[in-house]
Amino acid sequence: MSPERMSAAEIVTELRSALIADGWLPSAVGAYGPGPVAEDAEVDDIARALQGHSIAATLRQDCADLLARAAAEATAAYTATGAAEVYTRLGCALAYATQARRALTDTPARGA
């Protein structure tokens, strides 16, 4: 990733890439998640997918919590009216999703 600031479109692309068929999130939850999103999924679809994945029984609790926060931020971005708020919310969603990915390898599974 470039040290330059990402655009909102680039952030959406990063979020989408986590959720498409070969993305890390469908791979992590397998059949317990809602499945992948389309390669051209919009922010509302991304938000719903993040929320659906956050309740997958196979995810670690901290990862699930972070994905729920990512979903909430993506939903807020979708409903925001100002460009600055959209950008901020998308950035927060990406940050939470990135932390969730890291949490997959850093903590014990639910019920462990």
C-alpha positions as CSV (number, residue, x, y, z in Angstrom):
1,M,0.0,0.0,0.0
2,S,1.2,3.5,-0.9
3,P,2.0,5.9,1.9
4,E,-0.4,8.3,0.2
5,R,-4.0,8.5,1.4
6,M,-6.3,6.0,-0.1
7,S,-9.4,7.2,-1.9
8,A,-12.9,6.2,-0.8
9,A,-13.1,4.0,-3.9
10,E,-9.8,2.3,-3.0
11,I,-11.1,1.6,0.5
12,V,-14.2,0.0,-0.9
13,T,-12.1,-2.1,-3.1
14,E,-10.0,-3.3,-0.2
15,L,-13.1,-4.1,1.8
16,R,-14.7,-5.9,-1.2
17,S,-11.5,-7.9,-1.7
18,A,-11.8,-9.4,1.8
19,L,-15.3,-10.6,1.0
20,I,-15.1,-11.9,-2.6
21,A,-15.0,-15.6,-3.4
22,D,-11.2,-15.9,-2.8
23,G,-11.1,-13.3,0.0
24,W,-9.9,-14.1,3.4
25,L,-13.2,-13.8,5.2
26,P,-15.2,-16.4,3.2
27,S,-12.2,-18.6,3.6
28,A,-12.1,-18.1,7.3
29,V,-15.8,-18.9,8.0
30,G,-16.5,-21.4,5.3
31,A,-20.0,-22.7,5.2
32,Y,-20.8,-20.9,8.4
33,G,-20.8,-17.4,6.8
34,P,-23.1,-15.8,4.3
35,G,-20.7,-16.5,1.4
36,P,-18.8,-14.2,-0.8
37,V,-20.0,-10.9,-2.3
38,A,-20.0,-10.0,-6.0
39,E,-16.8,-8.5,-7.3
40,D,-18.7,-5.3,-8.0
41,A,-20.6,-5.2,-4.6
42,E,-21.7,-1.8,-3.4
43,V,-21.1,-0.5,0.2
44,D,-24.6,-1.7,1.4
45,D,-23.8,-5.2,0.3
46,I,-20.4,-5.1,1.9
47,A,-21.9,-3.9,5.2
48,R,-24.5,-6.8,5.1
49,A,-21.8,-9.3,4.3
50,L,-19.6,-8.0,7.1
51,Q,-22.5,-8.3,9.6
52,G,-23.3,-11.8,8.3
53,H,-19.8,-12.9,8.7
54,S,-19.5,-11.4,12.2
55,I,-22.0,-14.0,13.5
56,A,-20.3,-17.0,12.0
57,A,-19.9,-19.6,14.8
58,T,-16.4,-20.5,13.6
59,L,-14.9,-17.0,14.3
60,R,-13.0,-16.0,17.3
61,Q,-14.9,-13.7,19.6
62,D,-12.6,-10.7,19.2
63,C,-12.6,-11.1,15.4
64,A,-16.4,-11.3,15.4
65,D,-16.7,-8.2,17.5
66,L,-14.3,-6.3,15.1
67,L,-16.3,-7.4,12.1
68,A,-19.5,-6.2,13.7
69,R,-17.9,-2.8,14.2
70,A,-16.7,-2.8,10.6
71,A,-20.2,-3.6,9.5
72,A,-21.6,-0.7,11.6
73,E,-19.1,1.7,10.1
74,A,-19.8,0.5,6.5
75,T,-23.5,0.9,7.2
76,A,-22.9,4.4,8.5
77,A,-20.8,5.2,5.4
78,Y,-23.6,4.0,3.2
79,T,-26.2,6.3,4.9
80,A,-23.9,9.3,5.3
81,T,-24.6,12.4,3.3
82,G,-21.3,14.2,3.4
83,A,-18.2,13.1,1.6
84,A,-16.0,13.6,4.6
85,E,-18.2,11.4,6.8
86,V,-18.4,8.7,4.1
87,Y,-14.6,8.7,3.8
88,T,-14.1,8.6,7.6
89,R,-16.6,5.8,8.1
90,L,-15.1,3.7,5.3
91,G,-11.7,4.2,6.8
92,C,-12.9,3.0,10.2
93,A,-14.6,0.0,8.5
94,L,-11.3,-1.0,6.8
95,A,-9.4,-0.5,10.1
96,Y,-11.7,-2.8,12.0
97,A,-11.7,-5.4,9.2
98,T,-7.9,-5.3,9.1
99,Q,-7.8,-5.8,12.9
100,A,-10.2,-8.7,12.6
101,R,-8.0,-10.4,10.1
102,R,-5.1,-10.1,12.5
103,A,-7.2,-11.4,15.3
104,L,-7.8,-14.6,13.5
105,T,-4.3,-15.7,14.2
106,D,-3.7,-13.9,17.5
107,T,-6.4,-15.3,19.8
108,P,-8.0,-18.6,20.8
109,A,-11.3,-19.7,19.1
110,R,-14.7,-19.2,20.8
111,G,-15.4,-21.7,23.5
112,A,-11.7,-22.8,23.6
